[in-house]
Amino acid sequence: MKPLEGIRVLDLTHVLAGPFCTYQLAVLGADVIKVEPPDKPDMTREEGVVPELNDAGYGTYFQAQNAGKRAIALNLKNDTGRQILRRLIETADVLVQNYAGDALEGLGFGYDAVSAIKPDLIYCTLTGFGRTGPKANHPAYDVVIQAFSGLMSANGTPDTGPVRVGPPMVDYGTGAQAALAISAALLQRQQTGKGQRIDVSMLDAALMLMSANVTDTLTTGRPPKPHGNNHPRYAGYRTFETADGLLMVGAWTNRQLSRLLQALGETERAQQALQASRASIGDMAADDANLISRHLKARGAEQWETLLNDARVPAARVRTLDEALGHEQVKSRRVVQQTDEARADQGPPAFPVAAFSYDHGSPDLTRPPPQVGEHTEEVLAELGFDHGDVEALRKSGIV
């Protein structure tokens, strides 16, 4: 049994952060029902690397965080559609939404209205800046939050200036925070019997992803400066050129730096590093970096990765994503999984699922990403609608 089996989640989200949140709940066993307008479904259905799938409303960007869910198409601008959603809410444990502004409240599904239908419901809202503050109603995407939060200005180099992080890390970090909040609220409900209103902000999530930097800035009043791949004070914590590519070395502590220098044959300097203060390690960073660089150019990055790891020095060849996915380490884990159904012409052959596993009831995929409204009849049948009822609703444009 997976942790969230028996929990029903209504997913009224789109793009990345909200769908990733509910995806994490789905792979943990929740029955997640994605609710989309028939005429304007999740915009990421038209985004991805395969144009034919985009045209079919089944883009790879959508698929990445919607496997394991059921999907119902429902027109909430119609009173009958709203009545159906109210009936669904009566059966649900969690509702997650990221509608812009007060759009969902205007349709009659704000927290107060929904909690009147189901008092013990967990109601989670994801927005760019949160429900309070002067920017509460301002729109945002991942890149906007990167810029606003200070994340972008901490990335890059002194020469490049601010550089955004390429993958949408804030979106996925926000989704993970929301999934954590919902899981904790479900436990709280079990103990108290009370529902909960959760306010998740992409900006807040970005700050959490920079916790140590936030603490340092609050302490000194000085924000972090971009320094690219090279730490300004630690010679062993940077990227080096090798004979055939880049190597990232993570020798942060004195002991790790000493092991690195010992592995390079610099026995005397290795002993000095082991006994040095952190301040003197910083003072010697430039000289040590030049010394390390000269040695590392003598062999290839893969060779150095093996040699240094064997010496208990953190290091890795700088890989592309396809190289990482093809590595035996990733293959040995369950972070990437296939769905049970054959998907020869439907896009991704597998999906990233979760960053953890259990001894029993681990996260896994139970179904492929849904087509628009794929499970409408199935879900409505659970509410008591028969085939004729559903056909009539389709003809009316309600589902």
DOZA-423900 format. One record per residue (C-alpha): residue number from 1; residue in one letter; x, y, z. Coordinates in steps of 0.05 Angstrom, whole numbers, padded with zeros to 5 digits, always signed. Layout:
<pts>
pt n->NUM&res->A&px->X&py->Y&pz->Z
...
</pts>
This chain:
<pts>
pt n->1&res->M&px->+00000&py->+00000&pz->+00000
pt n->2&res->K&px->+00026&py->+00068&pz->-00019
pt n->3&res->P&px->+00022&py->+00126&pz->+00031
pt n->4&res->L&px->-00034&py->+00165&pz->-00003
pt n->5&res->E&px->-00079&py->+00108&pz->-00027
pt n->6&res->G&px->-00151&py->+00126&pz->-00013
pt n->7&res->I&px->-00138&py->+00201&pz->-00018
pt n->8&res->R&px->-00174&py->+00237&pz->-00075
pt n->9&res->V&px->-00143&py->+00301&pz->-00103
pt n->10&res->L&px->-00177&py->+00350&pz->-00150
pt n->11&res->D&px->-00124&py->+00381&pz->-00194
pt n->12&res->L&px->-00146&py->+00449&pz->-00221
pt n->13&res->T&px->-00076&py->+00470&pz->-00241
pt n->14&res->H&px->-00037&py->+00482&pz->-00304
pt n->15&res->V&px->+00035&py->+00494&pz->-00330
pt n->16&res->L&px->+00089&py->+00464&pz->-00284
pt n->17&res->A&px->+00088&py->+00480&pz->-00209
pt n->18&res->G&px->+00016&py->+00459&pz->-00194
pt n->19&res->P&px->+00016&py->+00397&pz->-00238
pt n->20&res->F&px->+00083&py->+00375&pz->-00209
pt n->21&res->C&px->+00054&py->+00381&pz->-00139
pt n->22&res->T&px->-00005&py->+00336&pz->-00157
pt n->23&res->Y&px->+00039&py->+00289&pz->-00196
pt n->24&res->Q&px->+00080&py->+00276&pz->-00133
pt n->25&res->L&px->+00015&py->+00260&pz->-00097
pt n->26&res->A&px->-00006&py->+00214&pz->-00153
pt n->27&res->V&px->+00058&py->+00172&pz->-00153
pt n->28&res->L&px->+00048&py->+00165&pz->-00078
pt n->29&res->G&px->-00019&py->+00132&pz->-00090
pt n->30&res->A&px->-00070&py->+00189&pz->-00090
pt n->31&res->D&px->-00128&py->+00187&pz->-00140
pt n->32&res->V&px->-00113&py->+00253&pz->-00176
pt n->33&res->I&px->-00168&py->+00279&pz->-00222
pt n->34&res->K&px->-00143&py->+00334&pz->-00269
pt n->35&res->V&px->-00200&py->+00382&pz->-00285
pt n->36&res->E&px->-00191&py->+00422&pz->-00349
pt n->37&res->P&px->-00237&py->+00467&pz->-00391
pt n->38&res->P&px->-00257&py->+00428&pz->-00454
pt n->39&res->D&px->-00239&py->+00487&pz->-00499
pt n->40&res->K&px->-00176&py->+00512&pz->-00463
pt n->41&res->P&px->-00138&py->+00455&pz->-00429
pt n->42&res->D&px->-00070&py->+00459&pz->-00396
pt n->43&res->M&px->-00026&py->+00503&pz->-00441
pt n->44&res->T&px->+00033&py->+00455&pz->-00434
pt n->45&res->R&px->-00006&py->+00404&pz->-00476
pt n->46&res->E&px->+00019&py->+00445&pz->-00535
pt n->47&res->E&px->+00092&py->+00449&pz->-00511
pt n->48&res->G&px->+00148&py->+00400&pz->-00522
pt n->49&res->V&px->+00201&py->+00373&pz->-00569
pt n->50&res->V&px->+00154&py->+00334&pz->-00616
pt n->51&res->P&px->+00110&py->+00380&pz->-00659
pt n->52&res->E&px->+00060&py->+00325&pz->-00675
pt n->53&res->L&px->+00047&py->+00313&pz->-00601
pt n->54&res->N&px->+00039&py->+00388&pz->-00589
pt n->55&res->D&px->-00013&py->+00391&pz->-00644
pt n->56&res->A&px->-00049&py->+00332&pz->-00612
pt n->57&res->G&px->-00051&py->+00366&pz->-00544
pt n->58&res->Y&px->-00004&py->+00315&pz->-00515
pt n->59&res->G&px->+00062&py->+00353&pz->-00512
pt n->60&res->T&px->+00121&py->+00325&pz->-00474
pt n->61&res->Y&px->+00122&py->+00386&pz->-00427
pt n->62&res->F&px->+00052&py->+00366&pz->-00406
pt n->63&res->Q&px->+00068&py->+00292&pz->-00400
pt n->64&res->A&px->+00128&py->+00305&pz->-00354
pt n->65&res->Q&px->+00084&py->+00319&pz->-00293
pt n->66&res->N&px->+00016&py->+00289&pz->-00309
pt n->67&res->A&px->+00027&py->+00214&pz->-00311
pt n->68&res->G&px->-00013&py->+00174&pz->-00260
pt n->69&res->K&px->-00073&py->+00221&pz->-00263
pt n->70&res->R&px->-00143&py->+00215&pz->-00290
pt n->71&res->A&px->-00171&py->+00274&pz->-00331
pt n->72&res->I&px->-00240&py->+00303&pz->-00337
pt n->73&res->A&px->-00260&py->+00360&pz->-00384
pt n->74&res->L&px->-00309&py->+00406&pz->-00349
pt n->75&res->N&px->-00336&py->+00475&pz->-00368
pt n->76&res->L&px->-00339&py->+00514&pz->-00303
pt n->77&res->K&px->-00370&py->+00575&pz->-00338
pt n->78&res->N&px->-00434&py->+00534&pz->-00343
pt n->79&res->D&px->-00478&py->+00524&pz->-00282
pt n->80&res->T&px->-00485&py->+00449&pz->-00294
pt n->81&res->G&px->-00409&py->+00443&pz->-00299
pt n->82&res->R&px->-00402&py->+00479&pz->-00233
pt n->83&res->Q&px->-00454&py->+00433&pz->-00202
pt n->84&res->I&px->-00413&py->+00373&pz->-00225
pt n->85&res->L&px->-00350&py->+00402&pz->-00193
pt n->86&res->R&px->-00388&py->+00413&pz->-00128
pt n->87&res->R&px->-00407&py->+00339&pz->-00128
pt n->88&res->L&px->-00335&py->+00321&pz->-00141
pt n->89&res->I&px->-00313&py->+00364&pz->-00083
pt n->90&res->E&px->-00359&py->+00325&pz->-00037
pt n->91&res->T&px->-00317&py->+00263&pz->-00053
pt n->92&res->A&px->-00249&py->+00296&pz->-00048
pt n->93&res->D&px->-00196&py->+00303&pz->+00006
pt n->94&res->V&px->-00153&py->+00356&pz->-00029
pt n->95&res->L&px->-00164&py->+00411&pz->-00080
pt n->96&res->V&px->-00103&py->+00443&pz->-00113
pt n->97&res->Q&px->-00110&py->+00505&pz->-00157
pt n->98&res->N&px->-00067&py->+00558&pz->-00189
pt n->99&res->Y&px->-00119&py->+00600&pz->-00226
pt n->100&res->A&px->-00097&py->+00671&pz->-00238
pt n->101&res->G&px->-00120&py->+00722&pz->-00186
pt n->102&res->D&px->-00189&py->+00709&pz->-00159
pt n->103&res->A&px->-00214&py->+00674&pz->-00222
pt n->104&res->L&px->-00234&py->+00610&pz->-00186
pt n->105&res->E&px->-00266&py->+00648&pz->-00130
pt n->106&res->G&px->-00307&py->+00685&pz->-00182
pt n->107&res->L&px->-00333&py->+00618&pz->-00206
pt n->108&res->G&px->-00356&py->+00601&pz->-00136
pt n->109&res->F&px->-00298&py->+00558&pz->-00115
pt n->110&res->G&px->-00258&py->+00601&pz->-00068
pt n->111&res->Y&px->-00237&py->+00571&pz->-00001
pt n->112&res->D&px->-00298&py->+00594&pz->+00038
pt n->113&res->A&px->-00347&py->+00567&pz->-00013
pt n->114&res->V&px->-00311&py->+00501&pz->-00021
pt n->115&res->S&px->-00301&py->+00490&pz->+00054
pt n->116&res->A&px->-00375&py->+00499&pz->+00063
pt n->117&res->I&px->-00385&py->+00440&pz->+00016
pt n->118&res->K&px->-00330&py->+00398&pz->+00049
pt n->119&res->P&px->-00307&py->+00426&pz->+00116
pt n->120&res->D&px->-00247&py->+00379&pz->+00123
pt n->121&res->L&px->-00220&py->+00392&pz->+00053
pt n->122&res->I&px->-00147&py->+00411&pz->+00044
pt n->123&res->Y&px->-00148&py->+00471&pz->-00003
pt n->124&res->C&px->-00080&py->+00490&pz->-00033
pt n->125&res->T&px->-00068&py->+00552&pz->-00076
pt n->126&res->L&px->-00003&py->+00562&pz->-00115
pt n->127&res->T&px->+00013&py->+00632&pz->-00140
pt n->128&res->G&px->+00074&py->+00672&pz->-00160
pt n->129&res->F&px->+00078&py->+00717&pz->-00100
pt n->130&res->G&px->+00028&py->+00688&pz->-00050
pt n->131&res->R&px->-00041&py->+00710&pz->-00028
pt n->132&res->T&px->-00016&py->+00769&pz->+00013
pt n->133&res->G&px->+00028&py->+00830&pz->+00001
pt n->134&res->P&px->+00030&py->+00884&pz->-00052
pt n->135&res->K&px->+00046&py->+00835&pz->-00109
pt n->136&res->A&px->-00008&py->+00784&pz->-00090
pt n->137&res->N&px->-00045&py->+00793&pz->-00156
pt n->138&res->H&px->+00015&py->+00800&pz->-00202
pt n->139&res->P&px->+00028&py->+00746&pz->-00254
pt n->140&res->A&px->+00092&py->+00706&pz->-00255
pt n->141&res->Y&px->+00130&py->+00650&pz->-00288
pt n->142&res->D&px->+00193&py->+00614&pz->-00265
pt n->143&res->V&px->+00240&py->+00664&pz->-00299
pt n->144&res->V&px->+00203&py->+00724&pz->-00268
pt n->145&res->I&px->+00211&py->+00695&pz->-00198
pt n->146&res->Q&px->+00284&py->+00680&pz->-00212
pt n->147&res->A&px->+00294&py->+00753&pz->-00228
pt n->148&res->F&px->+00253&py->+00781&pz->-00170
pt n->149&res->S&px->+00280&py->+00734&pz->-00117
pt n->150&res->G&px->+00355&py->+00748&pz->-00127
pt n->151&res->L&px->+00368&py->+00678&pz->-00153
pt n->152&res->M&px->+00385&py->+00704&pz->-00222
pt n->153&res->S&px->+00433&py->+00756&pz->-00197
pt n->154&res->A&px->+00470&py->+00703&pz->-00157
pt n->155&res->N&px->+00480&py->+00660&pz->-00219
pt n->156&res->G&px->+00529&py->+00672&pz->-00276
pt n->157&res->T&px->+00598&py->+00705&pz->-00271
pt n->158&res->P&px->+00624&py->+00775&pz->-00259
pt n->159&res->D&px->+00632&py->+00782&pz->-00334
pt n->160&res->T&px->+00564&py->+00756&pz->-00356
pt n->161&res->G&px->+00522&py->+00789&pz->-00302
pt n->162&res->P&px->+00457&py->+00756&pz->-00279
pt n->163&res->V&px->+00441&py->+00690&pz->-00315
pt n->164&res->R&px->+00377&py->+00652&pz->-00305
pt n->165&res->V&px->+00381&py->+00579&pz->-00286
pt n->166&res->G&px->+00362&py->+00541&pz->-00349
pt n->167&res->P&px->+00313&py->+00487&pz->-00324
pt n->168&res->P&px->+00251&py->+00513&pz->-00288
pt n->169&res->M&px->+00278&py->+00498&pz->-00218
pt n->170&res->V&px->+00232&py->+00547&pz->-00183
pt n->171&res->D&px->+00170&py->+00514&pz->-00213
pt n->172&res->Y&px->+00191&py->+00445&pz->-00191
pt n->173&res->G&px->+00216&py->+00470&pz->-00124
pt n->174&res->T&px->+00148&py->+00503&pz->-00112
pt n->175&res->G&px->+00111&py->+00440&pz->-00132
pt n->176&res->A&px->+00153&py->+00399&pz->-00083
pt n->177&res->Q&px->+00140&py->+00449&pz->-00027
pt n->178&res->A&px->+00065&py->+00446&pz->-00041
pt n->179&res->A&px->+00065&py->+00370&pz->-00041
pt n->180&res->L&px->+00100&py->+00371&pz->+00027
pt n->181&res->A&px->+00050&py->+00421&pz->+00054
pt n->182&res->I&px->-00009&py->+00379&pz->+00031
pt n->183&res->S&px->+00020&py->+00315&pz->+00059
pt n->184&res->A&px->+00031&py->+00348&pz->+00127
pt n->185&res->A&px->-00039&py->+00378&pz->+00125
pt n->186&res->L&px->-00069&py->+00309&pz->+00112
pt n->187&res->L&px->-00033&py->+00283&pz->+00174
pt n->188&res->Q&px->-00057&py->+00344&pz->+00213
pt n->189&res->R&px->-00128&py->+00330&pz->+00191
pt n->190&res->Q&px->-00122&py->+00258&pz->+00214
pt n->191&res->Q&px->-00103&py->+00284&pz->+00283
pt n->192&res->T&px->-00152&py->+00342&pz->+00288
pt n->193&res->G&px->-00208&py->+00328&pz->+00238
pt n->194&res->K&px->-00199&py->+00398&pz->+00210
pt n->195&res->G&px->-00189&py->+00420&pz->+00139
pt n->196&res->Q&px->-00135&py->+00469&pz->+00119
pt n->197&res->R&px->-00121&py->+00527&pz->+00072
pt n->198&res->I&px->-00051&py->+00527&pz->+00044
pt n->199&res->D&px->-00019&py->+00588&pz->+00011
pt n->200&res->V&px->+00043&py->+00569&pz->-00031
pt n->201&res->S&px->+00084&py->+00623&pz->-00064
pt n->202&res->M&px->+00136&py->+00612&pz->-00119
pt n->203&res->L&px->+00175&py->+00671&pz->-00090
pt n->204&res->D&px->+00176&py->+00639&pz->-00021
pt n->205&res->A&px->+00198&py->+00573&pz->-00052
pt n->206&res->A&px->+00255&py->+00607&pz->-00088
pt n->207&res->L&px->+00279&py->+00637&pz->-00022
pt n->208&res->M&px->+00275&py->+00568&pz->+00010
pt n->209&res->L&px->+00318&py->+00541&pz->-00047
pt n->210&res->M&px->+00371&py->+00593&pz->-00027
pt n->211&res->S&px->+00365&py->+00585&pz->+00049
pt n->212&res->A&px->+00439&py->+00591&pz->+00065
pt n->213&res->N&px->+00447&py->+00651&pz->+00019
pt n->214&res->V&px->+00386&py->+00684&pz->+00050
pt n->215&res->T&px->+00415&py->+00674&pz->+00119
pt n->216&res->D&px->+00483&py->+00702&pz->+00099
pt n->217&res->T&px->+00450&py->+00763&pz->+00066
pt n->218&res->L&px->+00408&py->+00776&pz->+00128
pt n->219&res->T&px->+00470&py->+00772&pz->+00171
pt n->220&res->T&px->+00516&py->+00817&pz->+00130
pt n->221&res->G&px->+00468&py->+00858&pz->+00087
pt n->222&res->R&px->+00509&py->+00837&pz->+00027
pt n->223&res->P&px->+00477&py->+00792&pz->-00027
pt n->224&res->P&px->+00517&py->+00736&pz->-00059
pt n->225&res->K&px->+00560&py->+00754&pz->-00119
pt n->226&res->P&px->+00560&py->+00710&pz->-00181
pt n->227&res->H&px->+00624&py->+00670&pz->-00187
pt n->228&res->G&px->+00606&py->+00619&pz->-00240
pt n->229&res->N&px->+00639&py->+00551&pz->-00232
pt n->230&res->N&px->+00696&py->+00573&pz->-00187
pt n->231&res->H&px->+00689&py->+00586&pz->-00113
pt n->232&res->P&px->+00726&py->+00650&pz->-00096
pt n->233&res->R&px->+00760&py->+00623&pz->-00034
pt n->234&res->Y&px->+00764&py->+00548&pz->-00040
pt n->235&res->A&px->+00812&py->+00521&pz->-00092
pt n->236&res->G&px->+00784&py->+00451&pz->-00090
pt n->237&res->Y&px->+00713&py->+00472&pz->-00102
pt n->238&res->R&px->+00710&py->+00491&pz->-00175
pt n->239&res->T&px->+00712&py->+00467&pz->-00247
pt n->240&res->F&px->+00778&py->+00448&pz->-00279
pt n->241&res->E&px->+00800&py->+00434&pz->-00350
pt n->242&res->T&px->+00826&py->+00364&pz->-00361
pt n->243&res->A&px->+00857&py->+00330&pz->-00422
pt n->244&res->D&px->+00789&py->+00319&pz->-00453
pt n->245&res->G&px->+00735&py->+00359&pz->-00417
pt n->246&res->L&px->+00712&py->+00393&pz->-00354
pt n->247&res->L&px->+00716&py->+00364&pz->-00284
pt n->248&res->M&px->+00676&py->+00391&pz->-00225
pt n->249&res->V&px->+00714&py->+00381&pz->-00160
pt n->250&res->G&px->+00679&py->+00388&pz->-00093
pt n->251&res->A&px->+00736&py->+00387&pz->-00043
pt n->252&res->W&px->+00704&py->+00435&pz->+00007
pt n->253&res->T&px->+00734&py->+00415&pz->+00074
pt n->254&res->N&px->+00807&py->+00416&pz->+00094
pt n->255&res->R&px->+00807&py->+00341&pz->+00096
pt n->256&res->Q&px->+00778&py->+00335&pz->+00026
pt n->257&res->L&px->+00828&py->+00386&pz->-00002
pt n->258&res->S&px->+00884&py->+00348&pz->+00031
pt n->259&res->R&px->+00860&py->+00283&pz->-00001
pt n->260&res->L&px->+00856&py->+00318&pz->-00068
pt n->261&res->L&px->+00927&py->+00344&pz->-00063
pt n->262&res->Q&px->+00952&py->+00276&pz->-00038
pt n->263&res->A&px->+00920&py->+00242&pz->-00098
pt n->264&res->L&px->+00957&py->+00291&pz->-00143
pt n->265&res->G&px->+01023&py->+00273&pz->-00110
pt n->266&res->E&px->+01029&py->+00338&pz->-00072
pt n->267&res->T&px->+01043&py->+00306&pz->-00004
pt n->268&res->E&px->+01074&py->+00366&pz->+00031
pt n->269&res->R&px->+01019&py->+00414&pz->+00010
pt n->270&res->A&px->+00967&py->+00361&pz->+00029
pt n->271&res->Q&px->+00994&py->+00358&pz->+00100
pt n->272&res->Q&px->+00994&py->+00434&pz->+00104
pt n->273&res->A&px->+00922&py->+00437&pz->+00081
pt n->274&res->L&px->+00901&py->+00387&pz->+00134
pt n->275&res->Q&px->+00929&py->+00431&pz->+00189
pt n->276&res->A&px->+00912&py->+00500&pz->+00161
pt n->277&res->S&px->+00858&py->+00547&pz->+00185
pt n->278&res->R&px->+00799&py->+00561&pz->+00139
pt n->279&res->A&px->+00824&py->+00633&pz->+00131
pt n->280&res->S&px->+00893&py->+00610&pz->+00107
pt n->281&res->I&px->+00860&py->+00559&pz->+00060
pt n->282&res->G&px->+00825&py->+00618&pz->+00028
pt n->283&res->D&px->+00889&py->+00659&pz->+00025
pt n->284&res->M&px->+00923&py->+00602&pz->-00013
pt n->285&res->A&px->+00865&py->+00589&pz->-00060
pt n->286&res->A&px->+00895&py->+00621&pz->-00122
pt n->287&res->D&px->+00962&py->+00585&pz->-00115
pt n->288&res->D&px->+00928&py->+00518&pz->-00099
pt n->289&res->A&px->+00880&py->+00525&pz->-00158
pt n->290&res->N&px->+00938&py->+00535&pz->-00206
pt n->291&res->L&px->+00974&py->+00475&pz->-00176
pt n->292&res->I&px->+00913&py->+00431&pz->-00182
pt n->293&res->S&px->+00899&py->+00455&pz->-00252
pt n->294&res->R&px->+00968&py->+00436&pz->-00277
pt n->295&res->H&px->+00959&py->+00365&pz->-00252
pt n->296&res->L&px->+00888&py->+00355&pz->-00277
pt n->297&res->K&px->+00907&py->+00372&pz->-00349
pt n->298&res->A&px->+00949&py->+00310&pz->-00352
pt n->299&res->R&px->+00890&py->+00261&pz->-00356
pt n->300&res->G&px->+00818&py->+00256&pz->-00379
pt n->301&res->A&px->+00758&py->+00277&pz->-00337
pt n->302&res->E&px->+00730&py->+00206&pz->-00332
pt n->303&res->Q&px->+00797&py->+00181&pz->-00306
pt n->304&res->W&px->+00802&py->+00236&pz->-00255
pt n->305&res->E&px->+00730&py->+00224&pz->-00232
pt n->306&res->T&px->+00746&py->+00151&pz->-00216
pt n->307&res->L&px->+00813&py->+00166&pz->-00185
pt n->308&res->L&px->+00789&py->+00222&pz->-00140
pt n->309&res->N&px->+00725&py->+00187&pz->-00120
pt n->310&res->D&px->+00767&py->+00127&pz->-00099
pt n->311&res->A&px->+00808&py->+00175&pz->-00057
pt n->312&res->R&px->+00742&py->+00200&pz->-00025
pt n->313&res->V&px->+00744&py->+00267&pz->-00061
pt n->314&res->P&px->+00677&py->+00289&pz->-00089
pt n->315&res->A&px->+00686&py->+00300&pz->-00164
pt n->316&res->A&px->+00648&py->+00289&pz->-00229
pt n->317&res->R&px->+00659&py->+00298&pz->-00303
pt n->318&res->V&px->+00612&py->+00352&pz->-00328
pt n->319&res->R&px->+00560&py->+00311&pz->-00366
pt n->320&res->T&px->+00502&py->+00328&pz->-00411
pt n->321&res->L&px->+00433&py->+00305&pz->-00389
pt n->322&res->D&px->+00431&py->+00248&pz->-00438
pt n->323&res->E&px->+00498&py->+00223&pz->-00412
pt n->324&res->A&px->+00472&py->+00226&pz->-00340
pt n->325&res->L&px->+00408&py->+00188&pz->-00358
pt n->326&res->G&px->+00450&py->+00135&pz->-00392
pt n->327&res->H&px->+00496&py->+00124&pz->-00333
pt n->328&res->E&px->+00489&py->+00060&pz->-00293
pt n->329&res->Q&px->+00479&py->+00099&pz->-00229
pt n->330&res->V&px->+00415&py->+00130&pz->-00254
pt n->331&res->K&px->+00393&py->+00064&pz->-00285
pt n->332&res->S&px->+00403&py->+00029&pz->-00218
pt n->333&res->R&px->+00354&py->+00076&pz->-00184
pt n->334&res->R&px->+00278&py->+00083&pz->-00192
pt n->335&res->V&px->+00279&py->+00157&pz->-00205
pt n->336&res->V&px->+00261&py->+00145&pz->-00279
pt n->337&res->Q&px->+00206&py->+00094&pz->-00292
pt n->338&res->Q&px->+00166&py->+00067&pz->-00350
pt n->339&res->T&px->+00090&py->+00064&pz->-00349
pt n->340&res->D&px->+00057&py->-00004&pz->-00355
pt n->341&res->E&px->+00025&py->+00011&pz->-00422
pt n->342&res->A&px->+00061&py->+00010&pz->-00489
pt n->343&res->R&px->+00075&py->+00080&pz->-00514
pt n->344&res->A&px->+00111&py->+00071&pz->-00580
pt n->345&res->D&px->+00086&py->+00134&pz->-00614
pt n->346&res->Q&px->+00063&py->+00174&pz->-00554
pt n->347&res->G&px->+00126&py->+00211&pz->-00534
pt n->348&res->P&px->+00170&py->+00196&pz->-00473
pt n->349&res->P&px->+00185&py->+00122&pz->-00461
pt n->350&res->A&px->+00195&py->+00137&pz->-00387
pt n->351&res->F&px->+00186&py->+00192&pz->-00335
pt n->352&res->P&px->+00222&py->+00219&pz->-00274
pt n->353&res->V&px->+00179&py->+00198&pz->-00216
pt n->354&res->A&px->+00206&py->+00216&pz->-00147
pt n->355&res->A&px->+00273&py->+00229&pz->-00113
pt n->356&res->F&px->+00262&py->+00176&pz->-00059
pt n->357&res->S&px->+00239&py->+00106&pz->-00048
pt n->358&res->Y&px->+00211&py->+00065&pz->+00010
pt n->359&res->D&px->+00222&py->-00006&pz->+00033
pt n->360&res->H&px->+00149&py->-00017&pz->+00016
pt n->361&res->G&px->+00097&py->+00024&pz->-00022
pt n->362&res->S&px->+00148&py->+00065&pz->-00062
pt n->363&res->P&px->+00126&py->+00119&pz->-00111
pt n->364&res->D&px->+00111&py->+00091&pz->-00180
pt n->365&res->L&px->+00071&py->+00102&pz->-00243
pt n->366&res->T&px->+00004&py->+00069&pz->-00251
pt n->367&res->R&px->-00020&py->+00100&pz->-00316
pt n->368&res->P&px->+00006&py->+00144&pz->-00372
pt n->369&res->P&px->-00010&py->+00219&pz->-00377
pt n->370&res->P&px->-00083&py->+00229&pz->-00395
pt n->371&res->Q&px->-00112&py->+00258&pz->-00459
pt n->372&res->V&px->-00159&py->+00317&pz->-00451
pt n->373&res->G&px->-00221&py->+00290&pz->-00416
pt n->374&res->E&px->-00199&py->+00218&pz->-00424
pt n->375&res->H&px->-00233&py->+00195&pz->-00360
pt n->376&res->T&px->-00293&py->+00241&pz->-00361
pt n->377&res->E&px->-00344&py->+00185&pz->-00368
pt n->378&res->E&px->-00308&py->+00141&pz->-00317
pt n->379&res->V&px->-00306&py->+00196&pz->-00264
pt n->380&res->L&px->-00378&py->+00218&pz->-00277
pt n->381&res->A&px->-00401&py->+00146&pz->-00272
pt n->382&res->E&px->-00373&py->+00146&pz->-00201
pt n->383&res->L&px->-00419&py->+00205&pz->-00187
pt n->384&res->G&px->-00480&py->+00167&pz->-00215
pt n->385&res->F&px->-00482&py->+00192&pz->-00287
pt n->386&res->D&px->-00498&py->+00140&pz->-00340
pt n->387&res->H&px->-00473&py->+00139&pz->-00412
pt n->388&res->G&px->-00533&py->+00176&pz->-00437
pt n->389&res->D&px->-00524&py->+00231&pz->-00386
pt n->390&res->V&px->-00451&py->+00240&pz->-00406
pt n->391&res->E&px->-00469&py->+00243&pz->-00480
pt n->392&res->A&px->-00520&py->+00297&pz->-00466
pt n->393&res->L&px->-00468&py->+00337&pz->-00427
pt n->394&res->R&px->-00419&py->+00330&pz->-00485
pt n->395&res->K&px->-00470&py->+00356&pz->-00535
pt n->396&res->S&px->-00483&py->+00416&pz->-00490
pt n->397&res->G&px->-00408&py->+00431&pz->-00486
pt n->398&res->I&px->-00407&py->+00420&pz->-00410
pt n->399&res->V&px->-00357&py->+00363&pz->-00412
</pts>
